Amino acid sequence: MWHASISGFGLSGDTLRAVALRALDGVGDATLGQWEERGRLALHVRRRLTIDEARRVDGVKDIRGTPDALKRFERMRPHLPRGWTEII
């Protein structure tokens, strides 16, 4: 899954959405599934991989709640705002 999270104080929902969709230009396939969610801090847009992208990563796997998900989150922690606790 491709995922863009966009936050901007004072920006309209339409502007946040446009920025998120621009970030996902050229990746994934929205016709296979795309979800938008307004979170506490950001607008999140998630999009399924294309069939070719899924093949290149040896298929799609749901890693939520696994040790691998926690390991990936810990690698990203230095890039997240201080105190960030959201992990799925």
N, C-alpha and C positions, 0 to 999 in steps of 0.2 A: 504494500500500500504506500502511496505517496501521501505526504501530509505537509500542509503549509499552515502555520500559525502566525497570524498578523495582529499586532496590537498597536494602537495609536491613540493617545489621549486627544479627544475632541474630533476625531475623524468619524464620518458617518459610516453606518453599516455598509452602504453601497460602495464607499471608497475602500474600506477594508476588504470587502469581497473582491473588488476589481484587482487589488494588489495581490491577494492570495491566488486568484486565478491566473494572473500574469506569472506568478512564481512557479505555477505548475504547467505553464505552456510547454508543449512538446513532450510531456511525460504522462504515462498512465492513459487510461481510457474511461472517460466519464460515462460513456454509454454502458459500460459494464458495472458501474456503480460509483456514485459520488455522494458524500455526505457533508453537510455544513452544520456547524454547531457554534453558537455564541457562548463562550465560556466566561468565567469571571474576569479574566485578564485579556483574552484574545478571541478572535474569530478563527475557528479551525475548519479547514477544508481537507477532507480525506478522499482519495481517489484510488480505485483499483488499478493494479498494474495491467499493462497490455499483455496479450498472450505471449509475445516475444520476450518481454521483460520478465515474466514469470518463469519462462524456460531458462533464461540466463541465470536465475538465482535458484535453480533446481526446485521450482514449485513454490507455492505460497504456503506459509506456515503461520499459525496463530501462536505467538510466544508469550502472550499476556499471562502474568502470574507464574512464569517459569524462572529458574535461575538465570537463563540467558537474557531474559528481559531486564532483570535487575542489573546484570553485568553491563548491558548496553546503556541503561539509565545512568549508572555510575560513571561511565566514560563521558556522558554528556553533561554531567553535573557542573563542571567548571564553566560551561557556556550558558548556564541557566541563571536567572536572577537569584540572588542570595535568599535562602529560606524556601525555595521552591520545593514543594512536596508532592505535587500531582504526578502519580505514576499509575499506569493502567496495566 
